[in-house]
């Protein structure tokens, strides 16, 4: 899994080579602790991301993020929609042999063409005080 974030969103960064007992005992190589900055911008702000891809079939991935902060009160909404279209071609050839002579006595051929698609949507609403 690849994870990335802009450097300006990091508040603190700590490498713990000998973590305390509150972390999983199976960890034997250390822990990286990243604390991100909290967005304290007042008023209304948001973002919208629209993506489109084309291969044999089209696909899209769209997201939005809106936020309203007033003093200590914050209301937010995040959502997204993605649609994926794909296909799979499966060609099978089976040869059946006679067990006594080891000669091929039958051939079975199968061609399968499958089209697949996936729709996903998400919505998250929340408030902080």
HUWOKA-V949689 format. One record per residue. N is the residue number from 1. RES is the residue in three letters. PHI is phi in radians with two decimals (NA if undefined). OMEGA is omega in whole degrees, 0 to 359 (NA if undefined). Layout:
# HUWOKA-V949689
n=(N/N)
res=(RES/RES)
phi=(PHI/PHI)
omega=(OMEGA/OMEGA)
This chain:
# HUWOKA-V949689
n=(1/2/3/4/5/6/7/8/9/10/11/12/13/14/15/16/17/18/19/20/21/22/23/24/25/26/27/28/29/30/31/32/33/34/35/36/37/38/39/40/41/42/43/44/45/46/47/48/49/50/51/52/53/54/55/56/57/58/59/60/61/62/63/64/65/66/67/68/69/70/71/72/73/74/75/76/77/78/79/80/81/82/83/84/85/86/87/88/89/90/91/92/93/94/95/96/97/98/99/100/101/102/103/104/105/106/107/108/109/110/111/112/113/114/115/116/117/118/119/120/121/122/123/124/125/126/127/128/129)
res=(UNK/UNK/UNK/UNK/UNK/UNK/UNK/UNK/UNK/UNK/UNK/UNK/UNK/UNK/UNK/UNK/UNK/UNK/UNK/UNK/UNK/UNK/UNK/UNK/UNK/UNK/UNK/UNK/UNK/UNK/UNK/UNK/UNK/UNK/UNK/UNK/UNK/UNK/UNK/UNK/UNK/UNK/UNK/UNK/UNK/UNK/UNK/UNK/UNK/UNK/UNK/UNK/UNK/UNK/UNK/UNK/UNK/UNK/UNK/UNK/UNK/UNK/UNK/UNK/UNK/UNK/UNK/UNK/UNK/UNK/UNK/UNK/UNK/UNK/UNK/UNK/UNK/UNK/UNK/UNK/UNK/UNK/UNK/UNK/UNK/UNK/UNK/UNK/UNK/UNK/UNK/UNK/UNK/UNK/UNK/UNK/UNK/UNK/UNK/UNK/UNK/UNK/UNK/UNK/UNK/UNK/UNK/UNK/UNK/UNK/UNK/UNK/UNK/UNK/UNK/UNK/UNK/UNK/UNK/UNK/UNK/UNK/UNK/UNK/UNK/UNK/UNK/UNK/UNK)
phi=(NA/-1.81/-2.22/-2.49/-2.68/-1.20/-1.09/-1.19/-1.60/-1.67/-1.55/-2.39/-2.44/-2.34/-1.87/-1.83/-1.39/-2.34/-1.16/-1.25/-1.23/-1.26/-1.64/-0.97/-1.17/-1.26/-1.31/-2.15/-2.11/2.04/-2.34/-1.82/-1.91/-2.02/-1.92/-1.58/-1.30/-1.55/-1.25/-1.90/-1.17/-1.49/1.62/-1.76/-2.61/-3.08/-2.59/-2.41/-2.17/-2.16/-2.24/-2.44/-2.31/-2.33/-2.19/-1.12/-2.09/-1.58/-2.58/-2.53/-2.52/-2.23/-2.46/-2.41/-2.56/-2.24/-2.62/-2.29/-2.08/-2.42/1.12/-1.58/-1.76/-2.41/-2.15/-2.48/-2.56/-2.26/-2.73/-2.83/-2.50/-2.37/-2.34/-2.24/-2.16/-2.65/-2.65/-2.51/-1.87/-2.22/-1.95/-2.17/-2.18/-2.03/-1.98/-1.80/-1.85/-1.29/-1.07/-1.47/-1.86/1.06/-1.63/-1.30/-1.98/-2.78/-2.24/-2.03/-2.07/-2.37/-2.10/-2.15/-2.13/-2.08/-1.89/-2.14/-2.61/-2.51/-2.06/-2.37/-2.43/-2.41/-2.63/-2.31/-2.07/-2.90/-2.54/-2.18/-2.31)
omega=(178/182/179/176/178/182/182/180/180/177/177/181/184/175/180/181/178/185/180/184/180/176/183/182/181/179/182/182/178/183/172/182/180/176/182/178/175/180/182/179/181/179/184/173/180/178/179/179/179/179/177/177/181/170/169/176/182/174/181/177/187/182/173/179/177/185/173/180/177/183/180/184/182/176/182/175/176/178/179/177/175/178/181/176/180/180/175/175/182/179/183/172/179/178/181/182/173/184/183/183/182/176/178/180/177/176/178/178/182/176/179/177/184/174/182/175/181/175/178/174/181/175/178/178/180/178/178/171/NA)
